[in-house]
Amino acid sequence: GGTSQSTYLLEEVSAIARKINHALKDEAALSDRLPIDPLNDDLFNACSDGLVLIYLLISIDPKLIDMKQVHHG
């Protein structure tokens, strides 16, 4: 097995962080994670357990995920 390395542009991370902040700004369940600082790599910490991404999917389609099945901690 080899080693893989990911690269990303800070501009891309910043744009995604700003989009998530805008889309989920009123979501009380994420108040400890948002807003994400778009000027560093906080995006990766905020999204590390998937909860922010779950709420992002729900903002697109509220019926997509049964939140009773999601572990919150």
PQR file of N, CA, C, O and H, with PARSE charges and radii, in Angstrom:
ATOM      1  N   GLY A   1       0.802  -1.196   0.000 -0.4000 1.5000
ATOM      2  CA  GLY A   1       0.000   0.000   0.000 -0.0000 2.0000
ATOM      3  C   GLY A   1       0.835   1.244   0.000  0.5500 1.7000
ATOM      4  O   GLY A   1       1.845   1.323   0.699 -0.5500 1.4000
ATOM      5  N   GLY A   2       0.430   2.202  -0.765 -0.4000 1.5000
ATOM      6  CA  GLY A   2       1.136   3.473  -0.835 -0.0000 2.0000
ATOM      7  C   GLY A   2       0.502   4.508   0.073  0.5500 1.7000
ATOM      8  O   GLY A   2      -0.506   4.258   0.735 -0.5500 1.4000
ATOM      9  H   GLY A   2      -0.391   2.137  -1.333  0.4000 1.0000
ATOM     10  N   THR A   3       1.103   5.640   0.083 -0.4000 1.5000
ATOM     11  CA  THR A   3       0.591   6.749   0.876 -0.0000 2.0000
ATOM     12  C   THR A   3      -0.113   7.722  -0.059  0.5500 1.7000
ATOM     13  O   THR A   3       0.401   8.059  -1.125 -0.5500 1.4000
ATOM     14  H   THR A   3       1.921   5.843  -0.454  0.4000 1.0000
ATOM     15  N   SER A   4      -1.272   8.160   0.346 -0.4000 1.5000
ATOM     16  CA  SER A   4      -1.974   9.147  -0.469 -0.0000 2.0000
ATOM     17  C   SER A   4      -1.920  10.496   0.223  0.5500 1.7000
ATOM     18  O   SER A   4      -1.855  10.580   1.450 -0.5500 1.4000
ATOM     19  H   SER A   4      -1.690   7.887   1.213  0.4000 1.0000
ATOM     20  N   GLN A   5      -1.946  11.521  -0.560 -0.4000 1.5000
ATOM     21  CA  GLN A   5      -1.922  12.872  -0.024 -0.0000 2.0000
ATOM     22  C   GLN A   5      -2.967  13.694  -0.755  0.5500 1.7000
ATOM     23  O   GLN A   5      -3.059  13.651  -1.982 -0.5500 1.4000
ATOM     24  H   GLN A   5      -1.999  11.453  -1.557  0.4000 1.0000
ATOM     25  N   SER A   6      -3.752  14.440   0.002 -0.4000 1.5000
ATOM     26  CA  SER A   6      -4.756  15.302  -0.599 -0.0000 2.0000
ATOM     27  C   SER A   6      -4.236  16.731  -0.617  0.5500 1.7000
ATOM     28  O   SER A   6      -3.569  17.181   0.315 -0.5500 1.4000
ATOM     29  H   SER A   6      -3.678  14.475   0.998  0.4000 1.0000
ATOM     30  N   THR A   7      -4.553  17.423  -1.681 -0.4000 1.5000
ATOM     31  CA  THR A   7      -4.230  18.837  -1.739 -0.0000 2.0000
ATOM     32  C   THR A   7      -5.509  19.601  -2.016  0.5500 1.7000
ATOM     33  O   THR A   7      -6.420  19.084  -2.663 -0.5500 1.4000
ATOM     34  H   THR A   7      -5.095  17.058  -2.437  0.4000 1.0000
ATOM     35  N   TYR A   8      -5.576  20.807  -1.538 -0.4000 1.5000
ATOM     36  CA  TYR A   8      -6.740  21.646  -1.741 -0.0000 2.0000
ATOM     37  C   TYR A   8      -6.299  23.100  -1.752  0.5500 1.7000
ATOM     38  O   TYR A   8      -5.258  23.459  -1.200 -0.5500 1.4000
ATOM     39  H   TYR A   8      -4.836  21.227  -1.013  0.4000 1.0000
ATOM     40  N   LEU A   9      -7.096  23.911  -2.380 -0.4000 1.5000
ATOM     41  CA  LEU A   9      -6.835  25.343  -2.405 -0.0000 2.0000
ATOM     42  C   LEU A   9      -7.601  26.015  -1.278  0.5500 1.7000
ATOM     43  O   LEU A   9      -8.776  25.721  -1.060 -0.5500 1.4000
ATOM     44  H   LEU A   9      -7.941  23.620  -2.829  0.4000 1.0000
ATOM     45  N   LEU A  10      -6.947  26.906  -0.570 -0.4000 1.5000
ATOM     46  CA  LEU A  10      -7.608  27.638   0.508 -0.0000 2.0000
ATOM     47  C   LEU A  10      -8.839  28.380  -0.016  0.5500 1.7000
ATOM     48  O   LEU A  10      -9.825  28.536   0.705 -0.5500 1.4000
ATOM     49  H   LEU A  10      -5.992  27.145  -0.748  0.4000 1.0000
ATOM     50  N   GLU A  11      -8.780  28.835  -1.267 -0.4000 1.5000
ATOM     51  CA  GLU A  11      -9.931  29.525  -1.856 -0.0000 2.0000
ATOM     52  C   GLU A  11     -11.137  28.592  -1.949  0.5500 1.7000
ATOM     53  O   GLU A  11     -12.270  29.020  -1.730 -0.5500 1.4000
ATOM     54  H   GLU A  11      -7.979  28.708  -1.852  0.4000 1.0000
ATOM     55  N   GLU A  12     -10.903  27.330  -2.271 -0.4000 1.5000
ATOM     56  CA  GLU A  12     -11.995  26.357  -2.337 -0.0000 2.0000
ATOM     57  C   GLU A  12     -12.569  26.089  -0.958  0.5500 1.7000
ATOM     58  O   GLU A  12     -13.786  26.048  -0.784 -0.5500 1.4000
ATOM     59  H   GLU A  12      -9.982  26.982  -2.449  0.4000 1.0000
ATOM     60  N   VAL A  13     -11.695  25.906   0.019 -0.4000 1.5000
ATOM     61  CA  VAL A  13     -12.132  25.667   1.400 -0.0000 2.0000
ATOM     62  C   VAL A  13     -12.937  26.867   1.887  0.5500 1.7000
ATOM     63  O   VAL A  13     -13.979  26.703   2.523 -0.5500 1.4000
ATOM     64  H   VAL A  13     -10.705  25.939  -0.123  0.4000 1.0000
ATOM     65  N   SER A  14     -12.456  28.065   1.590 -0.4000 1.5000
ATOM     66  CA  SER A  14     -13.136  29.287   1.997 -0.0000 2.0000
ATOM     67  C   SER A  14     -14.535  29.372   1.383  0.5500 1.7000
ATOM     68  O   SER A  14     -15.497  29.709   2.072 -0.5500 1.4000
ATOM     69  H   SER A  14     -11.610  28.198   1.074  0.4000 1.0000
ATOM     70  N   ALA A  15     -14.645  29.070   0.103 -0.4000 1.5000
ATOM     71  CA  ALA A  15     -15.938  29.134  -0.582 -0.0000 2.0000
ATOM     72  C   ALA A  15     -16.921  28.119   0.006  0.5500 1.7000
ATOM     73  O   ALA A  15     -18.097  28.433   0.194 -0.5500 1.4000
ATOM     74  H   ALA A  15     -13.863  28.796  -0.457  0.4000 1.0000
ATOM     75  N   ILE A  16     -16.449  26.916   0.292 -0.4000 1.5000
ATOM     76  CA  ILE A  16     -17.322  25.886   0.873 -0.0000 2.0000
ATOM     77  C   ILE A  16     -17.735  26.283   2.281  0.5500 1.7000
ATOM     78  O   ILE A  16     -18.902  26.133   2.644 -0.5500 1.4000
ATOM     79  H   ILE A  16     -15.494  26.661   0.139  0.4000 1.0000
ATOM     80  N   ALA A  17     -16.806  26.784   3.078 -0.4000 1.5000
ATOM     81  CA  ALA A  17     -17.127  27.219   4.441 -0.0000 2.0000
ATOM     82  C   ALA A  17     -18.184  28.326   4.418  0.5500 1.7000
ATOM     83  O   ALA A  17     -19.128  28.299   5.207 -0.5500 1.4000
ATOM     84  H   ALA A  17     -15.858  26.906   2.783  0.4000 1.0000
ATOM     85  N   ARG A  18     -18.029  29.286   3.528 -0.4000 1.5000
ATOM     86  CA  ARG A  18     -18.999  30.384   3.430 -0.0000 2.0000
ATOM     87  C   ARG A  18     -20.379  29.871   3.007  0.5500 1.7000
ATOM     88  O   ARG A  18     -21.398  30.336   3.518 -0.5500 1.4000
ATOM     89  H   ARG A  18     -17.262  29.308   2.887  0.4000 1.0000
ATOM     90  N   LYS A  19     -20.411  28.928   2.089 -0.4000 1.5000
ATOM     91  CA  LYS A  19     -21.673  28.353   1.627 -0.0000 2.0000
ATOM     92  C   LYS A  19     -22.376  27.606   2.761  0.5500 1.7000
ATOM     93  O   LYS A  19     -23.581  27.764   2.959 -0.5500 1.4000
ATOM     94  H   LYS A  19     -19.583  28.550   1.674  0.4000 1.0000
ATOM     95  N   ILE A  20     -21.624  26.796   3.503 -0.4000 1.5000
ATOM     96  CA  ILE A  20     -22.203  26.080   4.644 -0.0000 2.0000
ATOM     97  C   ILE A  20     -22.694  27.073   5.692  0.5500 1.7000
ATOM     98  O   ILE A  20     -23.797  26.921   6.217 -0.5500 1.4000
ATOM     99  H   ILE A  20     -20.645  26.668   3.343  0.4000 1.0000
ATOM    100  N   ASN A  21     -21.893  28.082   6.000 -0.4000 1.5000
ATOM    101  CA  ASN A  21     -22.312  29.097   6.976 -0.0000 2.0000
ATOM    102  C   ASN A  21     -23.633  29.737   6.563  0.5500 1.7000
ATOM    103  O   ASN A  21     -24.520  29.931   7.393 -0.5500 1.4000
ATOM    104  H   ASN A  21     -20.997  28.205   5.574  0.4000 1.0000
ATOM    105  N   HIS A  22     -23.759  30.063   5.289 -0.4000 1.5000
ATOM    106  CA  HIS A  22     -24.985  30.703   4.800 -0.0000 2.0000
ATOM    107  C   HIS A  22     -26.176  29.746   4.853  0.5500 1.7000
ATOM    108  O   HIS A  22     -27.259  30.117   5.304 -0.5500 1.4000
ATOM    109  H   HIS A  22     -23.038  29.906   4.615  0.4000 1.0000
ATOM    110  N   ALA A  23     -25.967  28.524   4.394 -0.4000 1.5000
ATOM    111  CA  ALA A  23     -27.068  27.558   4.311 -0.0000 2.0000
ATOM    112  C   ALA A  23     -27.576  27.127   5.683  0.5500 1.7000
ATOM    113  O   ALA A  23     -28.763  26.843   5.841 -0.5500 1.4000
ATOM    114  H   ALA A  23     -25.087  28.222   4.028  0.4000 1.0000
ATOM    115  N   LEU A  24     -26.688  27.075   6.675 -0.4000 1.5000
ATOM    116  CA  LEU A  24     -27.057  26.511   7.980 -0.0000 2.0000
ATOM    117  C   LEU A  24     -26.997  27.528   9.115  0.5500 1.7000
ATOM    118  O   LEU A  24     -26.939  27.155  10.287 -0.5500 1.4000
ATOM    119  H   LEU A  24     -25.724  27.306   6.546  0.4000 1.0000
ATOM    120  N   LYS A  25     -27.010  28.813   8.763 -0.4000 1.5000
ATOM    121  CA  LYS A  25     -26.833  29.852   9.786 -0.0000 2.0000
ATOM    122  C   LYS A  25     -27.895  29.836  10.878  0.5500 1.7000
ATOM    123  O   LYS A  25     -27.629  30.280  11.994 -0.5500 1.4000
ATOM    124  H   LYS A  25     -27.058  29.115   7.811  0.4000 1.0000
ATOM    125  N   ASP A  26     -29.080  29.341  10.586 -0.4000 1.5000
ATOM    126  CA  ASP A  26     -30.166  29.338  11.569 -0.0000 2.0000
ATOM    127  C   ASP A  26     -30.361  27.983  12.240  0.5500 1.7000
ATOM    128  O   ASP A  26     -31.343  27.799  12.958 -0.5500 1.4000
ATOM    129  H   ASP A  26     -29.297  28.980   9.678  0.4000 1.0000
ATOM    130  N   GLU A  27     -29.458  27.032  12.028 -0.4000 1.5000
ATOM    131  CA  GLU A  27     -29.599  25.696  12.594 -0.0000 2.0000
ATOM    132  C   GLU A  27     -29.024  25.663  14.013  0.5500 1.7000
ATOM    133  O   GLU A  27     -27.808  25.621  14.201 -0.5500 1.4000
ATOM    134  H   GLU A  27     -28.660  27.182  11.444  0.4000 1.0000
ATOM    135  N   ALA A  28     -29.921  25.683  15.008 -0.4000 1.5000
ATOM    136  CA  ALA A  28     -29.512  25.739  16.410 -0.0000 2.0000
ATOM    137  C   ALA A  28     -28.638  24.547  16.813  0.5500 1.7000
ATOM    138  O   ALA A  28     -27.745  24.693  17.648 -0.5500 1.4000
ATOM    139  H   ALA A  28     -30.908  25.717  14.855  0.4000 1.0000
ATOM    140  N   ALA A  29     -28.879  23.393  16.240 -0.4000 1.5000
ATOM    141  CA  ALA A  29     -28.120  22.187  16.601 -0.0000 2.0000
ATOM    142  C   ALA A  29     -26.644  22.304  16.234  0.5500 1.7000
ATOM    143  O   ALA A  29     -25.827  21.522  16.721 -0.5500 1.4000
ATOM    144  H   ALA A  29     -29.604  23.274  15.562  0.4000 1.0000
ATOM    145  N   LEU A  30     -26.292  23.261  15.390 -0.4000 1.5000
ATOM    146  CA  LEU A  30     -24.905  23.419  14.955 -0.0000 2.0000
ATOM    147  C   LEU A  30     -24.263  24.682  15.517  0.5500 1.7000
ATOM    148  O   LEU A  30     -23.207  25.104  15.046 -0.5500 1.4000
ATOM    149  H   LEU A  30     -26.955  23.896  14.995  0.4000 1.0000
ATOM    150  N   SER A  31     -24.887  25.280  16.510 -0.4000 1.5000
ATOM    151  CA  SER A  31     -24.385  26.554  17.038 -0.0000 2.0000
ATOM    152  C   SER A  31     -22.975  26.446  17.626  0.5500 1.7000
ATOM    153  O   SER A  31     -22.261  27.445  17.699 -0.5500 1.4000
ATOM    154  H   SER A  31     -25.745  24.937  16.893  0.4000 1.0000
ATOM    155  N   ASP A  32     -22.570  25.245  18.043 -0.4000 1.5000
ATOM    156  CA  ASP A  32     -21.220  25.069  18.572 -0.0000 2.0000
ATOM    157  C   ASP A  32     -20.179  24.900  17.461  0.5500 1.7000
ATOM    158  O   ASP A  32     -18.979  24.926  17.733 -0.5500 1.4000
ATOM    159  H   ASP A  32     -23.150  24.433  17.983  0.4000 1.0000
ATOM    160  N   ARG A  33     -20.628  24.727  16.213 -0.4000 1.5000
ATOM    161  CA  ARG A  33     -19.704  24.491  15.101 -0.0000 2.0000
ATOM    162  C   ARG A  33     -19.690  25.628  14.089  0.5500 1.7000
ATOM    163  O   ARG A  33     -18.720  25.797  13.351 -0.5500 1.4000
ATOM    164  H   ARG A  33     -21.603  24.705  15.992  0.4000 1.0000
ATOM    165  N   LEU A  34     -20.755  26.401  14.055 -0.4000 1.5000
ATOM    166  CA  LEU A  34     -20.881  27.457  13.057 -0.0000 2.0000
ATOM    167  C   LEU A  34     -20.887  28.822  13.718  0.5500 1.7000
ATOM    168  O   LEU A  34     -21.343  28.931  14.856 -0.5500 1.4000
ATOM    169  H   LEU A  34     -21.544  26.264  14.655  0.4000 1.0000
ATOM    170  N   PRO A  35     -20.414  29.847  13.077 -0.5600 1.5000
ATOM    171  CA  PRO A  35     -19.895  29.831  11.717  0.2800 2.0000
ATOM    172  C   PRO A  35     -18.492  29.223  11.640  0.5500 1.7000
ATOM    173  O   PRO A  35     -17.720  29.284  12.597 -0.5500 1.4000
ATOM    174  N   ILE A  36     -18.188  28.650  10.509 -0.4000 1.5000
ATOM    175  CA  ILE A  36     -16.865  28.116  10.209 -0.0000 2.0000
ATOM    176  C   ILE A  36     -16.004  29.271   9.720  0.5500 1.7000
ATOM    177  O   ILE A  36     -16.433  30.042   8.861 -0.5500 1.4000
ATOM    178  H   ILE A  36     -18.815  28.600   9.732  0.4000 1.0000
ATOM    179  N   ASP A  37     -14.800  29.400  10.254 -0.4000 1.5000
ATOM    180  CA  ASP A  37     -13.887  30.456   9.809 -0.0000 2.0000
ATOM    181  C   ASP A  37     -13.406  30.127   8.391  0.5500 1.7000
ATOM    182  O   ASP A  37     -12.732  29.117   8.191 -0.5500 1.4000
ATOM    183  H   ASP A  37     -14.451  28.773  10.951  0.4000 1.0000
ATOM    184  N   PRO A  38     -13.742  30.963   7.412 -0.5600 1.5000
ATOM    185  CA  PRO A  38     -13.346  30.669   6.029  0.2800 2.0000
ATOM    186  C   PRO A  38     -11.880  30.972   5.725  0.5500 1.7000
ATOM    187  O   PRO A  38     -11.415  30.724   4.612 -0.5500 1.4000
ATOM    188  N   LEU A  39     -11.156  31.501   6.698 -0.4000 1.5000
ATOM    189  CA  LEU A  39      -9.774  31.906   6.439 -0.0000 2.0000
ATOM    190  C   LEU A  39      -8.743  30.884   6.907  0.5500 1.7000
ATOM    191  O   LEU A  39      -7.541  31.131   6.812 -0.5500 1.4000
ATOM    192  H   LEU A  39     -11.534  31.703   7.602  0.4000 1.0000
ATOM    193  N   ASN A  40      -9.202  29.741   7.409 -0.4000 1.5000
ATOM    194  CA  ASN A  40      -8.267  28.687   7.798 -0.0000 2.0000
ATOM    195  C   ASN A  40      -8.905  27.335   7.490  0.5500 1.7000
ATOM    196  O   ASN A  40      -9.832  27.270   6.683 -0.5500 1.4000
ATOM    197  H   ASN A  40     -10.178  29.541   7.486  0.4000 1.0000
ATOM    198  N   ASP A  41      -8.436  26.263   8.107 -0.4000 1.5000
ATOM    199  CA  ASP A  41      -8.965  24.937   7.799 -0.0000 2.0000
ATOM    200  C   ASP A  41      -9.975  24.435   8.841  0.5500 1.7000
ATOM    201  O   ASP A  41     -10.109  23.227   9.038 -0.5500 1.4000
ATOM    202  H   ASP A  41      -7.683  26.316   8.763  0.4000 1.0000
ATOM    203  N   ASP A  42     -10.687  25.356   9.510 -0.4000 1.5000
ATOM    204  CA  ASP A  42     -11.744  24.972  10.462 -0.0000 2.0000
ATOM    205  C   ASP A  42     -12.813  24.094   9.809  0.5500 1.7000
ATOM    206  O   ASP A  42     -13.465  23.307  10.494 -0.5500 1.4000
ATOM    207  H   ASP A  42     -10.578  26.337   9.350  0.4000 1.0000
ATOM    208  N   LEU A  43     -12.998  24.219   8.504 -0.4000 1.5000
ATOM    209  CA  LEU A  43     -13.980  23.421   7.781 -0.0000 2.0000
ATOM    210  C   LEU A  43     -13.797  21.940   8.074  0.5500 1.7000
ATOM    211  O   LEU A  43     -14.776  21.220   8.268 -0.5500 1.4000
ATOM    212  H   LEU A  43     -12.468  24.859   7.947  0.4000 1.0000
ATOM    213  N   PHE A  44     -12.552  21.480   8.109 -0.4000 1.5000
ATOM    214  CA  PHE A  44     -12.281  20.062   8.307 -0.0000 2.0000
ATOM    215  C   PHE A  44     -12.658  19.612   9.718  0.5500 1.7000
ATOM    216  O   PHE A  44     -13.170  18.508   9.902 -0.5500 1.4000
ATOM    217  H   PHE A  44     -11.756  22.065   7.951  0.4000 1.0000
ATOM    218  N   ASN A  45     -12.408  20.455  10.704 -0.4000 1.5000
ATOM    219  CA  ASN A  45     -12.806  20.125  12.081 -0.0000 2.0000
ATOM    220  C   ASN A  45     -14.327  20.135  12.226  0.5500 1.7000
ATOM    221  O   ASN A  45     -14.903  19.244  12.849 -0.5500 1.4000
ATOM    222  H   ASN A  45     -11.992  21.352  10.554  0.4000 1.0000
ATOM    223  N   ALA A  46     -14.968  21.142  11.649 -0.4000 1.5000
ATOM    224  CA  ALA A  46     -16.424  21.261  11.772 -0.0000 2.0000
ATOM    225  C   ALA A  46     -17.146  20.089  11.112  0.5500 1.7000
ATOM    226  O   ALA A  46     -18.223  19.692  11.557 -0.5500 1.4000
ATOM    227  H   ALA A  46     -14.500  21.866  11.142  0.4000 1.0000
ATOM    228  N   CYS A  47     -16.564  19.543  10.069 -0.4000 1.5000
ATOM    229  CA  CYS A  47     -17.211  18.467   9.307 -0.0000 2.0000
ATOM    230  C   CYS A  47     -16.676  17.077   9.648  0.5500 1.7000
ATOM    231  O   CYS A  47     -17.065  16.100   9.008 -0.5500 1.4000
ATOM    232  H   CYS A  47     -15.689  19.866   9.708  0.4000 1.0000
ATOM    233  N   SER A  48     -15.807  16.971  10.627 -0.4000 1.5000
ATOM    234  CA  SER A  48     -15.091  15.718  10.859 -0.0000 2.0000
ATOM    235  C   SER A  48     -15.983  14.535  11.220  0.5500 1.7000
ATOM    236  O   SER A  48     -15.663  13.400  10.870 -0.5500 1.4000
ATOM    237  H   SER A  48     -15.491  17.765  11.146  0.4000 1.0000
ATOM    238  N   ASP A  49     -17.100  14.777  11.916 -0.4000 1.5000
ATOM    239  CA  ASP A  49     -17.960  13.645  12.307 -0.0000 2.0000
ATOM    240  C   ASP A  49     -19.187  13.495  11.401  0.5500 1.7000
ATOM    241  O   ASP A  49     -19.999  12.592  11.604 -0.5500 1.4000
ATOM    242  H   ASP A  49     -17.360  15.700  12.201  0.4000 1.0000
ATOM    243  N   GLY A  50     -19.325  14.368  10.412 -0.4000 1.5000
ATOM    244  CA  GLY A  50     -20.407  14.239   9.451 -0.0000 2.0000
ATOM    245  C   GLY A  50     -21.693  14.969   9.789  0.5500 1.7000
ATOM    246  O   GLY A  50     -22.577  15.063   8.938 -0.5500 1.4000
ATOM    247  H   GLY A  50     -18.665  15.101  10.247  0.4000 1.0000
ATOM    248  N   LEU A  51     -21.829  15.492  11.007 -0.4000 1.5000
ATOM    249  CA  LEU A  51     -23.091  16.111  11.409 -0.0000 2.0000
ATOM    250  C   LEU A  51     -23.421  17.351  10.576  0.5500 1.7000
ATOM    251  O   LEU A  51     -24.568  17.534  10.168 -0.5500 1.4000
ATOM    252  H   LEU A  51     -21.111  15.416  11.698  0.4000 1.0000
ATOM    253  N   VAL A  52     -22.439  18.192  10.323 -0.4000 1.5000
ATOM    254  CA  VAL A  52     -22.672  19.380   9.490 -0.0000 2.0000
ATOM    255  C   VAL A  52     -23.125  18.947   8.097  0.5500 1.7000
ATOM    256  O   VAL A  52     -24.026  19.549   7.513 -0.5500 1.4000
ATOM    257  H   VAL A  52     -21.507  18.044  10.654  0.4000 1.0000
ATOM    258  N   LEU A  53     -22.498  17.909   7.576 -0.4000 1.5000
ATOM    259  CA  LEU A  53     -22.854  17.442   6.237 -0.0000 2.0000
ATOM    260  C   LEU A  53     -24.264  16.862   6.207  0.5500 1.7000
ATOM    261  O   LEU A  53     -24.981  17.020   5.219 -0.5500 1.4000
ATOM    262  H   LEU A  53     -21.766  17.420   8.050  0.4000 1.0000
ATOM    263  N   ILE A  54     -24.663  16.191   7.289 -0.4000 1.5000
ATOM    264  CA  ILE A  54     -26.034  15.673   7.382 -0.0000 2.0000
ATOM    265  C   ILE A  54     -27.033  16.826   7.330  0.5500 1.7000
ATOM    266  O   ILE A  54     -28.023  16.756   6.603 -0.5500 1.4000
ATOM    267  H   ILE A  54     -24.081  16.063   8.091  0.4000 1.0000
ATOM    268  N   TYR A  55     -26.779  17.881   8.094 -0.4000 1.5000
ATOM    269  CA  TYR A  55     -27.692  19.028   8.090 -0.0000 2.0000
ATOM    270  C   TYR A  55     -27.685  19.741   6.737  0.5500 1.7000
ATOM    271  O   TYR A  55     -28.703  20.294   6.320 -0.5500 1.4000
ATOM    272  H   TYR A  55     -25.974  17.938   8.685  0.4000 1.0000
ATOM    273  N   LEU A  56     -26.551  19.728   6.061 -0.4000 1.5000
ATOM    274  CA  LEU A  56     -26.498  20.313   4.725 -0.0000 2.0000
ATOM    275  C   LEU A  56     -27.382  19.519   3.768  0.5500 1.7000
ATOM    276  O   LEU A  56     -28.105  20.106   2.964 -0.5500 1.4000
ATOM    277  H   LEU A  56     -25.725  19.279   6.400  0.4000 1.0000
ATOM    278  N   LEU A  57     -27.330  18.199   3.846 -0.4000 1.5000
ATOM    279  CA  LEU A  57     -28.201  17.362   3.019 -0.0000 2.0000
ATOM    280  C   LEU A  57     -29.670  17.591   3.350  0.5500 1.7000
ATOM    281  O   LEU A  57     -30.512  17.650   2.453 -0.5500 1.4000
ATOM    282  H   LEU A  57     -26.742  17.722   4.499  0.4000 1.0000
ATOM    283  N   ILE A  58     -29.977  17.719   4.638 -0.4000 1.5000
ATOM    284  CA  ILE A  58     -31.360  17.970   5.059 -0.0000 2.0000
ATOM    285  C   ILE A  58     -31.848  19.324   4.539  0.5500 1.7000
ATOM    286  O   ILE A  58     -33.029  19.480   4.231 -0.5500 1.4000
ATOM    287  H   ILE A  58     -29.294  17.671   5.366  0.4000 1.0000
ATOM    288  N   SER A  59     -30.946  20.299   4.442 -0.4000 1.5000
ATOM    289  CA  SER A  59     -31.356  21.615   3.919 -0.0000 2.0000
ATOM    290  C   SER A  59     -31.741  21.514   2.444  0.5500 1.7000
ATOM    291  O   SER A  59     -32.514  22.329   1.942 -0.5500 1.4000
ATOM    292  H   SER A  59     -29.986  20.172   4.693  0.4000 1.0000
ATOM    293  N   ILE A  60     -31.199  20.511   1.756 -0.4000 1.5000
ATOM    294  CA  ILE A  60     -31.539  20.282   0.352 -0.0000 2.0000
ATOM    295  C   ILE A  60     -32.832  19.481   0.239  0.5500 1.7000
ATOM    296  O   ILE A  60     -33.701  19.802  -0.572 -0.5500 1.4000
ATOM    297  H   ILE A  60     -30.570  19.849   2.164  0.4000 1.0000
ATOM    298  N   ASP A  61     -32.955  18.431   1.061 -0.4000 1.5000
ATOM    299  CA  ASP A  61     -34.134  17.566   1.045 -0.0000 2.0000
ATOM    300  C   ASP A  61     -34.464  17.144   2.473  0.5500 1.7000
ATOM    301  O   ASP A  61     -33.834  16.228   3.003 -0.5500 1.4000
ATOM    302  H   ASP A  61     -32.249  18.170   1.720  0.4000 1.0000
ATOM    303  N   PRO A  62     -35.442  17.798   3.106 -0.5600 1.5000
ATOM    304  CA  PRO A  62     -35.770  17.514   4.510  0.2800 2.0000
ATOM    305  C   PRO A  62     -36.160  16.067   4.801  0.5500 1.7000
ATOM    306  O   PRO A  62     -36.099  15.641   5.954 -0.5500 1.4000
ATOM    307  N   LYS A  63     -36.549  15.319   3.809 -0.4000 1.5000
ATOM    308  CA  LYS A  63     -36.965  13.932   4.037 -0.0000 2.0000
ATOM    309  C   LYS A  63     -35.834  12.928   3.801  0.5500 1.7000
ATOM    310  O   LYS A  63     -36.041  11.721   3.924 -0.5500 1.4000
ATOM    311  H   LYS A  63     -36.599  15.665   2.872  0.4000 1.0000
ATOM    312  N   LEU A  64     -34.667  13.413   3.470 -0.4000 1.5000
ATOM    313  CA  LEU A  64     -33.567  12.542   3.075 -0.0000 2.0000
ATOM    314  C   LEU A  64     -33.033  11.677   4.224  0.5500 1.7000
ATOM    315  O   LEU A  64     -32.686  10.515   4.012 -0.5500 1.4000
ATOM    316  H   LEU A  64     -34.500  14.394   3.370  0.4000 1.0000
ATOM    317  N   ILE A  65     -32.966  12.230   5.424 -0.4000 1.5000
ATOM    318  CA  ILE A  65     -32.344  11.534   6.554 -0.0000 2.0000
ATOM    319  C   ILE A  65     -33.276  11.565   7.758  0.5500 1.7000
ATOM    320  O   ILE A  65     -33.839  12.607   8.095 -0.5500 1.4000
ATOM    321  H   ILE A  65     -33.248  13.174   5.596  0.4000 1.0000
ATOM    322  N   ASP A  66     -33.432  10.416   8.399 -0.4000 1.5000
ATOM    323  CA  ASP A  66     -34.223  10.313   9.636 -0.0000 2.0000
ATOM    324  C   ASP A  66     -33.301  10.663  10.800  0.5500 1.7000
ATOM    325  O   ASP A  66     -32.461   9.856  11.198 -0.5500 1.4000
ATOM    326  H   ASP A  66     -32.975   9.569   8.126  0.4000 1.0000
ATOM    327  N   MET A  67     -33.461  11.871  11.346 -0.4000 1.5000
ATOM    328  CA  MET A  67     -32.575  12.342  12.405 -0.0000 2.0000
ATOM    329  C   MET A  67     -32.667  11.498  13.680  0.5500 1.7000
ATOM    330  O   MET A  67     -31.761  11.552  14.512 -0.5500 1.4000
ATOM    331  H   MET A  67     -34.143  12.527  11.023  0.4000 1.0000
ATOM    332  N   LYS A  68     -33.733  10.727  13.849 -0.4000 1.5000
ATOM    333  CA  LYS A  68     -33.821   9.837  15.019 -0.0000 2.0000
ATOM    334  C   LYS A  68     -32.776   8.723  14.940  0.5500 1.7000
ATOM    335  O   LYS A  68     -32.445   8.104  15.951 -0.5500 1.4000
ATOM    336  H   LYS A  68     -34.468  10.683  13.173  0.4000 1.0000
ATOM    337  N   GLN A  69     -32.266   8.474  13.753 -0.4000 1.5000
ATOM    338  CA  GLN A  69     -31.257   7.429  13.559 -0.0000 2.0000
ATOM    339  C   GLN A  69     -29.823   7.953  13.625  0.5500 1.7000
ATOM    340  O   GLN A  69     -28.875   7.175  13.514 -0.5500 1.4000
ATOM    341  H   GLN A  69     -32.534   8.977  12.931  0.4000 1.0000
ATOM    342  N   VAL A  70     -29.659   9.262  13.806 -0.4000 1.5000
ATOM    343  CA  VAL A  70     -28.326   9.883  13.801 -0.0000 2.0000
ATOM    344  C   VAL A  70     -27.819  10.036  15.221  0.5500 1.7000
ATOM    345  O   VAL A  70     -28.526  10.548  16.089 -0.5500 1.4000
ATOM    346  H   VAL A  70     -30.429   9.894  13.896  0.4000 1.0000
ATOM    347  N   HIS A  71     -26.592   9.591  15.457 -0.4000 1.5000
ATOM    348  CA  HIS A  71     -25.943   9.737  16.770 -0.0000 2.0000
ATOM    349  C   HIS A  71     -25.411  11.173  16.874  0.5500 1.7000
ATOM    350  O   HIS A  71     -24.691  11.640  15.991 -0.5500 1.4000
ATOM    351  H   HIS A  71     -26.017   9.175  14.752  0.4000 1.0000
ATOM    352  N   HIS A  72     -25.766  11.855  17.946 -0.4000 1.5000
ATOM    353  CA  HIS A  72     -25.409  13.285  18.103 -0.0000 2.0000
ATOM    354  C   HIS A  72     -24.295  13.521  19.117  0.5500 1.7000
ATOM    355  O   HIS A  72     -24.331  14.541  19.806 -0.5500 1.4000
ATOM    356  H   HIS A  72     -26.350  11.475  18.663  0.4000 1.0000
ATOM    357  N   GLY A  73     -23.335  12.660  19.242 -0.4000 1.5000
ATOM    358  CA  GLY A  73     -22.316  12.972  20.224 -0.0000 2.0000
ATOM    359  C   GLY A  73     -21.250  11.963  20.289  0.5500 1.7000
ATOM    360  O   GLY A  73     -20.318  12.100  21.081 -0.5500 1.4000
ATOM    361  H   GLY A  73     -23.306  11.832  18.682  0.4000 1.0000
TER
END
